[in-house]
Amino acid sequence: MNQKTSVKIFIPVIFSFFVMGFVDLVGVATGYVKQDFSLSDKMAQLIPFMVFIWFALMSIPTGIFQDRKGKKITVIIGMILTGVGLIIPFVYYTLPTALLGFALLGIGNTILQVSANPLLIDISPEGSKAANLSLSQLIKAIASMLGPIVTAGLALYLNNWKLVFPIFAAISILSAWWLSTVKIEESKTEKAPATFKSSFALLKNPYILITILSIFFMVGFDVAMNTNIATYLTAKFSISLESASMGIVIYFASLMTGRFAGAILLRKMNIKVFMVVSTLLALAGLVGIIFSEDLLLTRILIFVTGFGFSNVFPIMFALIVEQKPAYANELSGLIILAVSGGAIIPPVIGLMSDLFGFVASIYVLIFCILYITYASYYVIKH
């Protein structure tokens, strides 16, 4: 591809990650839906569960589908479903329709996550894949950060937080159309088409198993931070939900800042060393949050935690796919299957919070980071 054609292709592909970031609207929406329908902490966790359970159910079938039909068409389908899921709770707002809308958002996002990452790898030159994946996560973080800002603004100034749904739905549909207008030559392999058996057989490789499991804890950590940080700040510092929601903005701002730095540094630094330093920084931030009794300091520590955590997913994704590049579709399906950690970890945190208090939930997050640190050590060792 010449430079002009490359940019023409790169921009709509990378923008699909902006649409991917709309799934993190579930964080701020959980607080509003909980408030609107007077839900308990455990019932409120049904919302992220309805979004992220589809990563367990749809990821492998999506990987098989895209192995046969192509990554680009799969990305387009994911963005269309995202738009449909967002518009449903705006048209008719009840708890069942909200759950249905977020379920479709989860299905669309599952399809996007399985297909957009390997599509980006396809169009990235050698030596830039990890950096471009970090850049894609930066774009996703921008959308994630805008979600609570736009939602809170609409709630405060127009008294209708749900207006965020049609805005993001329109962007999703327009992005699908944009990608459909460009021609992309996707990589192809000589191996047999992907199947459930060929996908799960990869888990017999200890390297694949340990690193895939780290993805489970990464996403569980990320979703739990997103959906629980406002509740944590409200409970500990007795502040309003709108004020506490700025903790979500700070978290996603830290992800955006960290991924911007990663998109630059990963073109020059050893990605395995970068991975270990990142996880240790996230761990230090979390421990600090437990002991902090000051709101400003806690917000700073939220930023430190997110900054450290910001690049672990794209780095691990690149390391897993590089292990067996011919099986990129199957591995992408397994990686996004592990994203179901976003459906499992938040309910565990909700249960721990109900049983032992909100501080106990931070210890679950610490466990997640400890496992990710172990997986990073394993990658370096092997």
Secondary structure, DSSP 8 states (H G I E B T S, - for coil): --HHHHHHHHHHHHHHHHHHGGGGHHHHHHHHHHHHTT--HHHHTHHHHHHHTHHHHHHHHHHHHHHHH-HHHHHHHHHHHHHHHHHHHHHS-SHHHHHHHHHHHHHHHHHHHHHHHHHHHHHS-TT-HHHHHHHHHHHHHHHHHHHHHHHHHHHHHSS-GGGHHHHHHHHHHHHHHHHHTS-------SS----HHHHHHGGGSHHHHHHHHHHHHHHHHHHHHHHHHHHHHHHHH---HHHHHHHHHHHHHHHHHHHHHHHHHTTTS-HHHHHHHHHHHHHHHHHHHHH---HHHHHHHHHHHHHHHTTHHHHHHHHHHHHSGGGHHHHHHHHHHHTTHHHHHHHHHHHHHHHH-HHHHHHHHHHHHHHHHHHHHHHHH-
